[in-house]
Amino acid sequence: MAATDGHGAGTGFFTSVEDVSARLAEAGYLASAAVATTVFLADRLGKPLLVEGPAGVGKTELAKAVARVGGARLVRLQCYEGIDEARALYEWNHAKQLLRITAGRDESWDDARGDVFGEEFLLARPLLTAIRGDEPTVLLIDETDKADVEVEGLLLEVLGDFQITVPELGTITATRHPFVLLTSNATRELSEALRRRCLYLHLDYPDAALEARIVRLLVPGLDAVLADGLVQVVGALRAMDLRKAPSVAETVDWARTLLALGADTLDDTVIRDSLGVVLKHQDDIIRAAAKLAPA
């Protein structure tokens, strides 16, 4: 269905908050009650979901999990400094257009123009791809805070009416509302106008109990006691003044490392020898090794 104001055009992926929790868990994503509730409301109300929080807490993975359980195509717009309309919306295939004009050099421009600005020459980028798709779609706008402010204006237009105007072709309106998830690491403040368009979710590092469940789910061969100890060490690392705190994905990588090493305890030697799995700066490793060393 076409959305006219961003409201009332839900995708229908989920039937309840409990359904969100259960199906995301089946897809390998353990969601807190707050996450499950917000995802359900975004799905039911047809509103974009802005997920903000530190790097590595599962923001992007949440979009991927929603796509998996919804049987939906994942369309990803990766934002970066300098991204423009041509990379986000669409652009024309100029080389192909030139070949067409050259091949029909005996034609008038009015005759040629009707061809070279047709669908055959249009290169759809993520936003247009998601808007005009007729299949279930999850649109992930990743690291929105890295894009320039001008791109936010573009997003406001697209997410406000779920339509895109291509001057040469007219207005393209969504026939099926995509589930839209925007992520931000909060490296800059997003505009209030964009925030108003979205439901908001702050995703932080999970508490120890939830992170231990995540580790046991994704690394089932790891001893439960060892998994709990690993999560406690990661929590201690996050409490330190490090350049880059360990992400949840890095906790899982460390668990897999311990399994590969055949470690049955998390002693000082094991920690020191494998810190590079979770810490990616030498000064962080030195600082952590000194603080974690037994007195």
TORKOL-4160 file (C-alpha; in steps of 0.2 Angstrom, whole numbers, padded with zeros to 4 digits, m for minus):
295
<pt num="1" X="0000" Y="0000" Z="0000"/>
<pt num="2" X="0006" Y="0018" Z="m0003"/>
<pt num="3" X="0010" Y="0028" Z="0012"/>
<pt num="4" X="0005" Y="0046" Z="0012"/>
<pt num="5" X="0011" Y="0052" Z="0029"/>
<pt num="6" X="0021" Y="0038" Z="0036"/>
<pt num="7" X="0007" Y="0031" Z="0047"/>
<pt num="8" X="m0005" Y="0016" Z="0046"/>
<pt num="9" X="0005" Y="0006" Z="0033"/>
<pt num="10" X="0013" Y="m0008" Z="0043"/>
<pt num="11" X="0022" Y="m0022" Z="0035"/>
<pt num="12" X="0013" Y="m0035" Z="0044"/>
<pt num="13" X="0029" Y="m0045" Z="0048"/>
<pt num="14" X="0024" Y="m0049" Z="0067"/>
<pt num="15" X="0008" Y="m0052" Z="0076"/>
<pt num="16" X="0013" Y="m0047" Z="0094"/>
<pt num="17" X="0028" Y="m0042" Z="0104"/>
<pt num="18" X="0030" Y="m0060" Z="0110"/>
<pt num="19" X="0030" Y="m0065" Z="0091"/>
<pt num="20" X="0044" Y="m0053" Z="0088"/>
<pt num="21" X="0054" Y="m0060" Z="0103"/>
<pt num="22" X="0051" Y="m0078" Z="0098"/>
<pt num="23" X="0055" Y="m0077" Z="0080"/>
<pt num="24" X="0070" Y="m0066" Z="0082"/>
<pt num="25" X="0077" Y="m0078" Z="0094"/>
<pt num="26" X="0074" Y="m0092" Z="0081"/>
<pt num="27" X="0085" Y="m0081" Z="0069"/>
<pt num="28" X="0099" Y="m0080" Z="0082"/>
<pt num="29" X="0095" Y="m0063" Z="0088"/>
<pt num="30" X="0090" Y="m0062" Z="0107"/>
<pt num="31" X="0080" Y="m0046" Z="0109"/>
<pt num="32" X="0076" Y="m0037" Z="0126"/>
<pt num="33" X="0058" Y="m0033" Z="0130"/>
<pt num="34" X="0061" Y="m0015" Z="0125"/>
<pt num="35" X="0068" Y="m0020" Z="0108"/>
<pt num="36" X="0054" Y="m0032" Z="0104"/>
<pt num="37" X="0041" Y="m0019" Z="0109"/>
<pt num="38" X="0049" Y="m0006" Z="0098"/>
<pt num="39" X="0051" Y="m0017" Z="0083"/>
<pt num="40" X="0033" Y="m0023" Z="0084"/>
<pt num="41" X="0026" Y="m0005" Z="0085"/>
<pt num="42" X="0037" Y="0000" Z="0070"/>
<pt num="43" X="0030" Y="m0014" Z="0060"/>
<pt num="44" X="0012" Y="m0012" Z="0066"/>
<pt num="45" X="0012" Y="0007" Z="0063"/>
<pt num="46" X="0023" Y="0008" Z="0048"/>
<pt num="47" X="0035" Y="0020" Z="0055"/>
<pt num="48" X="0054" Y="0021" Z="0052"/>
<pt num="49" X="0064" Y="0015" Z="0067"/>
<pt num="50" X="0079" Y="0025" Z="0072"/>
<pt num="51" X="0091" Y="0014" Z="0082"/>
<pt num="52" X="0105" Y="0023" Z="0091"/>
<pt num="53" X="0119" Y="0017" Z="0102"/>
<pt num="54" X="0138" Y="0013" Z="0102"/>
<pt num="55" X="0146" Y="0003" Z="0088"/>
<pt num="56" X="0144" Y="m0016" Z="0089"/>
<pt num="57" X="0129" Y="m0018" Z="0100"/>
<pt num="58" X="0118" Y="m0026" Z="0086"/>
<pt num="59" X="0110" Y="m0012" Z="0077"/>
<pt num="60" X="0113" Y="m0018" Z="0059"/>
<pt num="61" X="0111" Y="m0036" Z="0065"/>
<pt num="62" X="0093" Y="m0031" Z="0070"/>
<pt num="63" X="0088" Y="m0026" Z="0053"/>
<pt num="64" X="0096" Y="m0042" Z="0046"/>
<pt num="65" X="0086" Y="m0052" Z="0058"/>
<pt num="66" X="0070" Y="m0044" Z="0054"/>
<pt num="67" X="0073" Y="m0047" Z="0036"/>
<pt num="68" X="0076" Y="m0065" Z="0039"/>
<pt num="69" X="0061" Y="m0068" Z="0050"/>
<pt num="70" X="0050" Y="m0058" Z="0038"/>
<pt num="71" X="0056" Y="m0067" Z="0023"/>
<pt num="72" X="0060" Y="m0050" Z="0016"/>
<pt num="73" X="0073" Y="m0043" Z="0004"/>
<pt num="74" X="0086" Y="m0033" Z="0013"/>
<pt num="75" X="0091" Y="m0016" Z="0004"/>
<pt num="76" X="0105" Y="m0007" Z="0013"/>
<pt num="77" X="0110" Y="0011" Z="0011"/>
<pt num="78" X="0127" Y="0013" Z="0019"/>
<pt num="79" X="0130" Y="0031" Z="0023"/>
<pt num="80" X="0147" Y="0039" Z="0023"/>
<pt num="81" X="0153" Y="0057" Z="0022"/>
<pt num="82" X="0150" Y="0064" Z="0005"/>
<pt num="83" X="0136" Y="0052" Z="0000"/>
<pt num="84" X="0124" Y="0061" Z="m0012"/>
<pt num="85" X="0107" Y="0059" Z="m0021"/>
<pt num="86" X="0114" Y="0049" Z="m0035"/>
<pt num="87" X="0121" Y="0036" Z="m0023"/>
<pt num="88" X="0106" Y="0036" Z="m0012"/>
<pt num="89" X="0091" Y="0038" Z="m0024"/>
<pt num="90" X="0095" Y="0035" Z="m0043"/>
<pt num="91" X="0106" Y="0041" Z="m0057"/>
<pt num="92" X="0106" Y="0039" Z="m0076"/>
<pt num="93" X="0117" Y="0027" Z="m0085"/>
<pt num="94" X="0126" Y="0041" Z="m0095"/>
<pt num="95" X="0137" Y="0029" Z="m0105"/>
<pt num="96" X="0122" Y="0019" Z="m0111"/>
<pt num="97" X="0112" Y="0035" Z="m0115"/>
<pt num="98" X="0127" Y="0042" Z="m0126"/>
<pt num="99" X="0127" Y="0025" Z="m0135"/>
<pt num="100" X="0109" Y="0027" Z="m0139"/>
<pt num="101" X="0110" Y="0045" Z="m0145"/>
<pt num="102" X="0125" Y="0040" Z="m0156"/>
<pt num="103" X="0116" Y="0025" Z="m0163"/>
<pt num="104" X="0101" Y="0036" Z="m0168"/>
<pt num="105" X="0110" Y="0052" Z="m0174"/>
<pt num="106" X="0098" Y="0055" Z="m0188"/>
<pt num="107" X="0084" Y="0057" Z="m0175"/>
<pt num="108" X="0079" Y="0074" Z="m0168"/>
<pt num="109" X="0082" Y="0077" Z="m0149"/>
<pt num="110" X="0064" Y="0076" Z="m0145"/>
<pt num="111" X="0063" Y="0059" Z="m0152"/>
<pt num="112" X="0079" Y="0053" Z="m0144"/>
<pt num="113" X="0074" Y="0060" Z="m0127"/>
<pt num="114" X="0059" Y="0049" Z="m0125"/>
<pt num="115" X="0070" Y="0034" Z="m0126"/>
<pt num="116" X="0086" Y="0039" Z="m0116"/>
<pt num="117" X="0076" Y="0045" Z="m0101"/>
<pt num="118" X="0066" Y="0029" Z="m0100"/>
<pt num="119" X="0067" Y="0014" Z="m0087"/>
<pt num="120" X="0080" Y="0005" Z="m0097"/>
<pt num="121" X="0093" Y="0019" Z="m0093"/>
<pt num="122" X="0089" Y="0022" Z="m0075"/>
<pt num="123" X="0100" Y="0015" Z="m0062"/>
<pt num="124" X="0091" Y="0013" Z="m0046"/>
<pt num="125" X="0100" Y="0015" Z="m0029"/>
<pt num="126" X="0095" Y="0009" Z="m0012"/>
<pt num="127" X="0081" Y="0021" Z="m0008"/>
<pt num="128" X="0072" Y="0020" Z="m0025"/>
<pt num="129" X="0075" Y="0001" Z="m0025"/>
<pt num="130" X="0066" Y="m0001" Z="m0009"/>
<pt num="131" X="0052" Y="0011" Z="m0013"/>
<pt num="132" X="0047" Y="0003" Z="m0029"/>
<pt num="133" X="0049" Y="m0015" Z="m0024"/>
<pt num="134" X="0033" Y="m0025" Z="m0024"/>
<pt num="135" X="0040" Y="m0039" Z="m0012"/>
<pt num="136" X="0042" Y="m0038" Z="0007"/>
<pt num="137" X="0057" Y="m0027" Z="0010"/>
<pt num="138" X="0068" Y="m0021" Z="0024"/>
<pt num="139" X="0077" Y="m0004" Z="0021"/>
<pt num="140" X="0092" Y="m0002" Z="0031"/>
<pt num="141" X="0099" Y="0015" Z="0032"/>
<pt num="142" X="0116" Y="0012" Z="0040"/>
<pt num="143" X="0126" Y="0024" Z="0050"/>
<pt num="144" X="0115" Y="0039" Z="0046"/>
<pt num="145" X="0125" Y="0050" Z="0057"/>
<pt num="146" X="0140" Y="0049" Z="0044"/>
<pt num="147" X="0130" Y="0057" Z="0030"/>
<pt num="148" X="0129" Y="0075" Z="0027"/>
<pt num="149" X="0114" Y="0086" Z="0034"/>
<pt num="150" X="0108" Y="0088" Z="0016"/>
<pt num="151" X="0105" Y="0069" Z="0015"/>
<pt num="152" X="0094" Y="0070" Z="0030"/>
<pt num="153" X="0083" Y="0082" Z="0020"/>
<pt num="154" X="0082" Y="0069" Z="0006"/>
<pt num="155" X="0077" Y="0056" Z="0019"/>
<pt num="156" X="0064" Y="0067" Z="0026"/>
<pt num="157" X="0056" Y="0068" Z="0009"/>
<pt num="158" X="0057" Y="0049" Z="0005"/>
<pt num="159" X="0052" Y="0043" Z="0022"/>
<pt num="160" X="0038" Y="0056" Z="0024"/>
<pt num="161" X="0028" Y="0051" Z="0009"/>
<pt num="162" X="0037" Y="0035" Z="0004"/>
<pt num="163" X="0038" Y="0042" Z="m0014"/>
<pt num="164" X="0052" Y="0048" Z="m0025"/>
<pt num="165" X="0050" Y="0060" Z="m0040"/>
<pt num="166" X="0060" Y="0057" Z="m0055"/>
<pt num="167" X="0057" Y="0073" Z="m0066"/>
<pt num="168" X="0059" Y="0063" Z="m0082"/>
<pt num="169" X="0047" Y="0049" Z="m0077"/>
<pt num="170" X="0036" Y="0057" Z="m0063"/>
<pt num="171" X="0032" Y="0052" Z="m0045"/>
<pt num="172" X="0035" Y="0034" Z="m0040"/>
<pt num="173" X="0025" Y="0029" Z="m0025"/>
<pt num="174" X="0028" Y="0014" Z="m0014"/>
<pt num="175" X="0015" Y="0000" Z="m0017"/>
<pt num="176" X="0021" Y="m0010" Z="m0003"/>
<pt num="177" X="0028" Y="m0001" Z="0013"/>
<pt num="178" X="0045" Y="m0007" Z="0017"/>
<pt num="179" X="0051" Y="m0009" Z="0035"/>
<pt num="180" X="0063" Y="0005" Z="0038"/>
<pt num="181" X="0077" Y="0004" Z="0051"/>
<pt num="182" X="0090" Y="0018" Z="0052"/>
<pt num="183" X="0106" Y="0016" Z="0063"/>
<pt num="184" X="0116" Y="0029" Z="0071"/>
<pt num="185" X="0132" Y="0028" Z="0082"/>
<pt num="186" X="0128" Y="0046" Z="0088"/>
<pt num="187" X="0144" Y="0054" Z="0081"/>
<pt num="188" X="0134" Y="0069" Z="0077"/>
<pt num="189" X="0116" Y="0075" Z="0082"/>
<pt num="190" X="0103" Y="0070" Z="0069"/>
<pt num="191" X="0090" Y="0083" Z="0066"/>
<pt num="192" X="0074" Y="0084" Z="0076"/>
<pt num="193" X="0064" Y="0083" Z="0060"/>
<pt num="194" X="0071" Y="0066" Z="0056"/>
<pt num="195" X="0069" Y="0060" Z="0073"/>
<pt num="196" X="0050" Y="0065" Z="0073"/>
<pt num="197" X="0048" Y="0054" Z="0058"/>
<pt num="198" X="0054" Y="0039" Z="0067"/>
<pt num="199" X="0051" Y="0028" Z="0082"/>
<pt num="200" X="0067" Y="0029" Z="0093"/>
<pt num="201" X="0077" Y="0015" Z="0101"/>
<pt num="202" X="0093" Y="0016" Z="0111"/>
<pt num="203" X="0102" Y="0000" Z="0110"/>
<pt num="204" X="0116" Y="m0002" Z="0122"/>
<pt num="205" X="0127" Y="m0016" Z="0127"/>
<pt num="206" X="0117" Y="m0030" Z="0134"/>
<pt num="207" X="0117" Y="m0034" Z="0153"/>
<pt num="208" X="0128" Y="m0049" Z="0158"/>
<pt num="209" X="0113" Y="m0061" Z="0159"/>
<pt num="210" X="0107" Y="m0057" Z="0141"/>
<pt num="211" X="0125" Y="m0057" Z="0134"/>
<pt num="212" X="0128" Y="m0074" Z="0142"/>
<pt num="213" X="0112" Y="m0080" Z="0133"/>
<pt num="214" X="0118" Y="m0073" Z="0117"/>
<pt num="215" X="0135" Y="m0082" Z="0119"/>
<pt num="216" X="0127" Y="m0099" Z="0123"/>
<pt num="217" X="0115" Y="m0097" Z="0108"/>
<pt num="218" X="0128" Y="m0093" Z="0095"/>
<pt num="219" X="0143" Y="m0104" Z="0103"/>
<pt num="220" X="0133" Y="m0119" Z="0109"/>
<pt num="221" X="0149" Y="m0129" Z="0112"/>
<pt num="222" X="0156" Y="m0117" Z="0125"/>
<pt num="223" X="0154" Y="m0122" Z="0143"/>
<pt num="224" X="0141" Y="m0112" Z="0152"/>
<pt num="225" X="0152" Y="m0107" Z="0167"/>
<pt num="226" X="0166" Y="m0102" Z="0155"/>
<pt num="227" X="0153" Y="m0092" Z="0145"/>
<pt num="228" X="0148" Y="m0083" Z="0161"/>
<pt num="229" X="0166" Y="m0079" Z="0166"/>
<pt num="230" X="0170" Y="m0073" Z="0148"/>
<pt num="231" X="0155" Y="m0061" Z="0149"/>
<pt num="232" X="0161" Y="m0054" Z="0166"/>
<pt num="233" X="0178" Y="m0051" Z="0159"/>
<pt num="234" X="0171" Y="m0042" Z="0144"/>
<pt num="235" X="0160" Y="m0031" Z="0156"/>
<pt num="236" X="0176" Y="m0026" Z="0165"/>
<pt num="237" X="0184" Y="m0021" Z="0149"/>
<pt num="238" X="0170" Y="m0010" Z="0144"/>
<pt num="239" X="0171" Y="m0001" Z="0161"/>
<pt num="240" X="0189" Y="0004" Z="0157"/>
<pt num="241" X="0194" Y="0019" Z="0148"/>
<pt num="242" X="0198" Y="0011" Z="0131"/>
<pt num="243" X="0199" Y="0018" Z="0114"/>
<pt num="244" X="0187" Y="0005" Z="0108"/>
<pt num="245" X="0176" Y="m0006" Z="0119"/>
<pt num="246" X="0173" Y="m0024" Z="0114"/>
<pt num="247" X="0157" Y="m0026" Z="0104"/>
<pt num="248" X="0144" Y="m0040" Z="0107"/>
<pt num="249" X="0151" Y="m0048" Z="0090"/>
<pt num="250" X="0168" Y="m0048" Z="0098"/>
<pt num="251" X="0162" Y="m0056" Z="0113"/>
<pt num="252" X="0155" Y="m0070" Z="0102"/>
<pt num="253" X="0172" Y="m0071" Z="0093"/>
<pt num="254" X="0181" Y="m0072" Z="0109"/>
<pt num="255" X="0170" Y="m0087" Z="0114"/>
<pt num="256" X="0173" Y="m0096" Z="0098"/>
<pt num="257" X="0192" Y="m0093" Z="0101"/>
<pt num="258" X="0191" Y="m0101" Z="0118"/>
<pt num="259" X="0182" Y="m0115" Z="0110"/>
<pt num="260" X="0195" Y="m0117" Z="0096"/>
<pt num="261" X="0209" Y="m0116" Z="0109"/>
<pt num="262" X="0201" Y="m0130" Z="0119"/>
<pt num="263" X="0201" Y="m0118" Z="0135"/>
<pt num="264" X="0192" Y="m0125" Z="0150"/>
<pt num="265" X="0196" Y="m0110" Z="0161"/>
<pt num="266" X="0198" Y="m0091" Z="0158"/>
<pt num="267" X="0215" Y="m0089" Z="0167"/>
<pt num="268" X="0227" Y="m0075" Z="0165"/>
<pt num="269" X="0237" Y="m0083" Z="0152"/>
<pt num="270" X="0222" Y="m0087" Z="0141"/>
<pt num="271" X="0216" Y="m0069" Z="0143"/>
<pt num="272" X="0233" Y="m0061" Z="0139"/>
<pt num="273" X="0236" Y="m0072" Z="0124"/>
<pt num="274" X="0219" Y="m0069" Z="0116"/>
<pt num="275" X="0215" Y="m0051" Z="0120"/>
<pt num="276" X="0218" Y="m0046" Z="0102"/>
<pt num="277" X="0202" Y="m0055" Z="0098"/>
<pt num="278" X="0192" Y="m0041" Z="0107"/>
<pt num="279" X="0204" Y="m0026" Z="0108"/>
<pt num="280" X="0210" Y="m0019" Z="0092"/>
<pt num="281" X="0222" Y="m0006" Z="0098"/>
<pt num="282" X="0239" Y="m0010" Z="0106"/>
<pt num="283" X="0237" Y="0003" Z="0120"/>
<pt num="284" X="0220" Y="m0004" Z="0124"/>
<pt num="285" X="0228" Y="m0021" Z="0126"/>
<pt num="286" X="0242" Y="m0015" Z="0137"/>
<pt num="287" X="0230" Y="m0006" Z="0148"/>
<pt num="288" X="0218" Y="m0020" Z="0149"/>
<pt num="289" X="0232" Y="m0033" Z="0153"/>
<pt num="290" X="0239" Y="m0023" Z="0167"/>
<pt num="291" X="0222" Y="m0020" Z="0175"/>
<pt num="292" X="0216" Y="m0038" Z="0173"/>
<pt num="293" X="0232" Y="m0046" Z="0179"/>
<pt num="294" X="0230" Y="m0054" Z="0196"/>
<pt num="295" X="0237" Y="m0043" Z="0211"/>
